[in-house]
Amino acid sequence: MKTGRNDPCPCGSGKKYKHCCLSPASVANEELKDLLEGQEIDTIEDMQALADQFMQQRNQLPQDDFQGLSPEQVHRMLHFPFDTPEFFTFPETLSSESDAPILHLIQEIAAAIDEKGLKATAKGNLPLKLCKQAKVDYQKYKPEGDYLYRRNISSEVDFDDLHTARIILELSGLLRKTKGRFFLTKKYQQIVKKSGLAGLYPLLLKTYCRKFNWGFRDGYEEIPFIQHSFLFTMYLLKLHGDDWKLFFIYEDYFLQAFPMVINEAESEPYRSAEDGVRACYSIRTLDRFLHFMGLTSIEKIPGDKPFKREYRIRKLPLLDEVVRFSI
């Protein structure tokens, strides 16, 4: 017997079939079929034109699951985030310099490099002395209880944020390593001379989103969709980020929009696939992207269970300057 759209989904989720395993594409096909049955169509070309018009109109309708965005707008967010100025724009230079965590670390690195360069370690990393000095001042950016407070730094890779900042500099063409020494490139010098850190930041943001593999920073599964949807999460913070909210609220928004991402994770004996996606999304997007780039502030919730860390988040003014939505 065929499952009806309003029947309980056979997967056992408890949701109606049309809101669960019946995909949006299937729903659209049924609606299109109903439309075509009510029309007098003489040629295949007429039928195709009607179908094209239907799909175009449908893709431009706002969807509740997408926080009022249309499928077309979400598609552009996911696949062309920096190339859709009619919906969202990223200024090439900020109006003022930011105190973003990543910029603080980049200043630490740049200050240690003179005209003779900075000698790298035998493994090609930043010198240990610089890493330890950078840790002292950087702790103010981390919420109470963060691993950085208690971790002993014995090399650059032990200081994940600093290690990431160095990689982003290199991927951006701002830092190079020659004959065992680090040098700031002419590109870096030209940008800083012209616009300071305000001109540097937009390039760093694009590099972090486009060229850097977010999965490099954690032990979770790849789940590349989480990185691809970075602009959707920025939009969520624009809508809801004025007040403090727990991480799980944004996890809910994300999974409401993209429930299929759970299929990219595997269940483990101690954790479901959904829980794995939620944890990965929070640390990879809310913490190590938005907070690291200075777009949000996060705080640890006091008094929670020792082995269960809970955090809350709200946006900072920089987020509204970094991207402008016209939707």
N, C-alpha and C positions, 0 to 999 in steps of 0.2 A: 504493500500500500504506500502510495506517495505521501511524503511528509508535507503538510500544508505550511504556509508561511507563518501562521500564527500558532502552530502546534509546538509543544515542547521539543527542543532540539534533541535528536537521538544521541548526541554525544554525551548527554548527562549533565550539561552545564547548568540546567535549570532555566536558561534563557529561551525566549521564543526563537524558532528556527531562523526567522528573518533577521534577528539581531545577533546570530551566532555563526553557524557554519554555512548558511546561505550567504554567499559572498555578495558584496555590493554590485559586482559585475552581473551576477545572476539576477539580482533585483532589477537592475537596469534592463536586462534582456526581457524580463517579464513585462515591464512597463512599456518597452518599445513594441513588444508583440501586441499588447492591448491597443496601442496607438495605431499600429498598421492595420489591425483588423477593422478599425472604424473608419478607414480611409478608402476612397476609390483611387487606385493607383494603376496607371496605364502602362508604365514602362519600368524596367529595372533601375534606370537612371533616376526616375522620380522617387522610387522607393529609397535609393541610396541617399538622395538629397534630403529626404525627410528624416532618415535615420541620422545623418550627419548633424542636421539642425537640432534634433532631439538630444543627442549626446553632448553637443556644444552647450546647449542651455542647461542640461543637467550638471555638467562639470563646473558650471559657474554658480550653482546654487550653494549657499552657505550650509554647512553641516554641523549639527550640535557636537558630534564626536570630535570634530576638528576645531572646537572653540569658535565657531562662526566662520571659519575659513571655508572656501570652496575647494573641491578636489583639484581644480586647476592651480589654485594658489599653493596648496600643499605640494603638488607635483613640482612646481617651480622652486619651492623651498628646499626640497630634497635633492633635486638634480641641478638646479641653476641658481644657487643662493647668491652668488656675486654677479650674476648676469641678468637680473630681472629688475631694472631700475623702476619700472612702472609699479612694482609692488613693494620693493625694499631696496634701500641704498645704504652704502657704507662709505662715509666720508674718507677722503685720502689723508686728511690731517685733522686732528682733534683741535678744539678751540683752546684747550689748555693742557698742561702736562698732568698726567694721572699718577696716583700713588699705587698702582696695581702691583700685586706681588711679583709678577714676572718682570716688570720694569725695575723694581728694586734689585732683583738678582742680576739683571743685565747691567745695571749701573755698577754693581760690585765687581762683575767680571771686567767691564770696560775700564774701571779705575785701576785695576791691577795690571793693565797692559800699557806699556810705554812704547817708544819708537823702536826699541830693541825686541819687542814682543814679550811674551810670558812663557817661560819654560814649562812644557808639559811633563807629566810623569812618564815613567817607562811604558805604561799602558796607554798613553795618549790622553790622559785626563787632566783636569785642572789640578794645580798643586794642593796638597792637603791643608797647608796653612790658610789659603784662601777659603777653602771649604769650611773650615772651623770658624773663621772670622765671620763669614757670611751667615752661618747658622745662628750666631748670637743675636744679631739684629733682626733676623728673619722670623724669629719665634713669635713676634708680635702679630704676625699675619695668620697664625695658625690657631684654631680653637683649642681651648683647654683639653688636655688629655691626648692631643695628637702625638703620634709616634715620634715626631721630631724632638719633643722635649726630653725623651728618655733614651733615644738612640745614640749610640757612640758612632761618630763619624770617622771612619778610617780611610775613606776614599770618596771621590766625587759621586760614585754610583750609590753610596749610602745616603746621599742627600738628594732625593728624587727630584724635587723642584728645581734645584740648581742644575742637576744633570739635564733635565728637560729644557731649561732655559738656554743652556749651552748648545744643545742640539737644534733648538729653534733658531738661534742666531746663525748657525751654520747652514741650515736649510733655507734661510732667508737671504743667504749671500752676504751676511754682515760680519762673519767671523771665518777665518781660514787658519789652517794649521800647516806650517811649512818648516821642514827640517827640525821637527820636534818643538816648535814654538808657536804660540797662538798670536795672531795679528788681527786687528780690526781692519776691515776692507775699506776701500775708497767709497764704496756705496754707503757704508755705515757713516763715515765721516761727512759725506755730502748731505745725507738726510739730517743728521744731528746738527750740522752747521746751519742748515736752512730752517729747520722746523723743530729741532730738539726732540725730546721724547714724544711730543705730540705728533710728530711726523713718523716716528718709528713704530708706534703702537699699531696702526691699521695694518701694516705689513706683517707684524708678528701675529696678529689675529688671523689673517688669511693663511699664513703658513701653518699655524697650529691646526686650523680646520681642514686645510687642503692637503698638506704634505706630510704632516706628522701622524703616525699611527697611534691612536689613543690607547689601543690595547697593549702597547709597549710598556705602559706604566703600571699595569696590574696583572694579576694572575687569573683573571676571568677568561671566559671564552671570547673569541674575536667579536662576534656580533657587530659587524661593521655598520649596521643600520643605526645604531645608537649615535655614532659619529655623524652619519649622513643627515640625521635629523636635528643637528645642533641649532639651526635657525628656528625650528618649531619650538624648541625649549626656550630660546630667547624670547619668542613671542608669548609663550606662557608666562614668563616673568614680567613682560611688559603689561600683560593683562592683570595678573594676580600678585605681583611682587611688591606692591607698596607696603604690605603688612607681613609680619613674620608668619611663615607657614612651615609645618613639618615637611621633611623630605618626602614622606609617603604620599602627600597630596599631589605633588608633581609626578610621582611615579604613577599614581592613578590616572592623571590627565594623559600621560604618555601612553599608557596601556589602553586607555579608552580609545585613543586615536589609532593606535597601531597594535592591536592585540596579536596580530600574526607574528610579531617579533619573538614571542615566546617559543615559537617553533624553531628558532635559531639556537636555543639552549637545550641542554640535556638535563634531565632530572638526576639527582644524586641521592644516595641513601639518607643524607642528612638535610637535603634541601630540594625543593621542587624547582622545576624549570622557571616558573614565574618568580619565585623568590630570588633565583639567581639573576634573572634579568633586572629585577628591581634593585638589587644590590649593585650590580654592574652599572646601571643607569645613574644611580645616585653618586657613586664615587667617581665615575668617568665623566659625567656631564655636570652635575651640580657642584661637585667639589673641584675636581682637577681640570675642569674647563672654566666654568663661570666664575668660581672663586679665584682660581689661579690667575685669570685674566683681569681680575678686579671689577667684574660686573655685578657681583653679589657679595653680601656678607653672610657668613654662616656662624652659628653658635651651637655648642653642645648643650643639650637639655640637662640641667642639673638634677641629681637625684634619681636618675634612671638606673636600671639594673646593671651590675658590674660588667656583665658579659653581653649586654645589649646596648649599643651606643645609638642614641637618637639625636638628630640635629634638626635645626630649623634654619630657614633661609629667607632673605629678602633682597630685592634688587638695590643696586646703588645707582646714582645719577649717571654714571658712565655708560650704563647699558642703553639708556635712551639716546645718548649721543653717538654711540658706536654704530647703531643701526636705526634707520628710520623707516617705519612701516607706513605704506600708503594703501591700506586695505580696510 
